[in-house]
Amino acid sequence: MGARIVKRFIDKVAGVTGAGQGMGKQVSLDLAAEGARVVISDIIPELLDEVKNEIESAGGECLSILCDVTSRKQVDTMIELTVKSFGKIDILINNAGLLIPGAIEETSDELIDKTLDINVKGVLYAIRAVTPIMKSARYGRIVNVSSITGKRGDNSTIFVYGASKGAVISLTRSAARALGPWGITVNAIAPHAVLTKLMRYWDEEKKRSVAEKIPLKRLGTVQDMSYLMMFLASDESSFITGETININGGYYMD
Ligand SMILES: NC(=O)c1ccc[n+]([C@@H]2O[C@H](COP(=O)([O-])OP(=O)(O)OC[C@H]3O[C@@H](n4cnc5c(N)ncnc54)[C@H](O)[C@@H]3O)[C@@H](O)[C@H]2O)c1
């Protein structure tokens, strides 16, 4: 990341799901670089090892936990271990997500369950697990990763993906209303077209044609996403809650 003079997360503890690669990895590195103790979790151990090494070799502090967000028990344990190791959790980034391309007819029962389990239930479990801890601290920053598809629908991903990300927008608002009185903000980001492993099914022609339709004439980067997530995780955004912020180069505005 670029040089930063201000470290916004000294004394803060942050948990990031799906931190092994993509935007989850970037925000984990950046939070640690700005002073946070970061709990990285994912389902792929080798990726977690790489992120942990990168954080620690840059002088940051990090705890790595294997956690499948579809398992309520694993999510609860991840939050318990966070509190046991670092004494609290100030920031939760619900980033883990699954996107599968396909048409309505290709949307099998199994894929519907899998998508909803990761993209919706995973977020619910994690918010529920941190709620008592953040309430008693009377402080919290929760950042969920929705998608442009959650706002405007989509026909390139399987039928349920947009619905799963729409659910994230709704539960962001519900949690923001419920937790606001305790000084906890809950916001989401709605990205479009960020080049990560998730988008591996786009060939060069598809990338070019998507970028062409974006007013800023490029695809998004994990760094773009991380800067917004960090803003929402910081005290600079303390009067913003319940929002799902578009981050798409001007492609979709609402
Ligand atoms: N890339 C985009 O253009 C784009 C656009 C809109 C929204 N999003 C959302 O951004 C988030 C991050 O996506 P990305 O593009 O960085 O993808 P990515 O595939 O690079 O990273 C996702 C990470 O989540 C992990 N993961 C998957 N299932 C998990 C589970 N059950 N439990 C824990 N971790 C799990 C993966 O192992 C992976 O490391 C997702 O929620 C995705 O839906 C991405």
The ligand as a Gaussian input file, in Angstrom:
#p B3LYP/6-31G(d) Opt

LIG

0 1
 N      -14.491000      -9.492000      -7.110000
 C      -15.595000      -8.803000      -7.388000
 O      -15.756000      -8.231000      -8.490000
 C      -16.675000      -8.684000      -6.370000
 C      -17.785000      -7.869000      -6.669000
 C      -18.796000      -7.742000      -5.734000
 C      -18.694000      -8.385000      -4.522000
 N      -17.618000      -9.187000      -4.248000
 C      -17.556000      -9.837000      -2.936000
 O      -16.327000      -9.540000      -2.333000
 C      -16.018000     -10.539000      -1.358000
 C      -14.569000     -10.979000      -1.514000
 O      -14.431000     -11.506000      -2.799000
 P      -13.063000     -11.534000      -3.621000
 O      -13.397000     -11.010000      -4.953000
 O      -11.951000     -10.937000      -2.831000
 O      -12.923000     -13.125000      -3.759000
 P      -11.746000     -14.178000      -3.557000
 O      -12.273000     -15.444000      -4.137000
 O      -10.461000     -13.619000      -4.055000
 O      -11.660000     -14.311000      -1.961000
 C      -12.694000     -14.875000      -1.204000
 C      -12.095000     -15.614000      -0.022000
 O      -13.182000     -16.157000       0.757000
 C      -12.801000     -17.453000       1.153000
 N      -13.971000     -18.262000       1.448000
 C      -14.794000     -18.877000       0.558000
 N      -15.714000     -19.597000       1.211000
 C      -15.484000     -19.421000       2.526000
 C      -16.101000     -19.917000       3.693000
 N      -17.135000     -20.758000       3.632000
 N      -15.611000     -19.540000       4.893000
 C      -14.551000     -18.693000       4.960000
 N      -13.923000     -18.205000       3.901000
 C      -14.385000     -18.577000       2.687000
 C      -12.003000     -18.006000      -0.012000
 O      -11.197000     -19.105000       0.384000
 C      -11.214000     -16.793000      -0.453000
 O       -9.963000     -16.748000       0.193000
 C      -17.047000     -11.651000      -1.569000
 O      -18.049000     -11.546000      -0.589000
 C      -17.606000     -11.340000      -2.947000
 O      -18.904000     -11.856000      -3.130000
 C      -16.607000      -9.339000      -5.155000

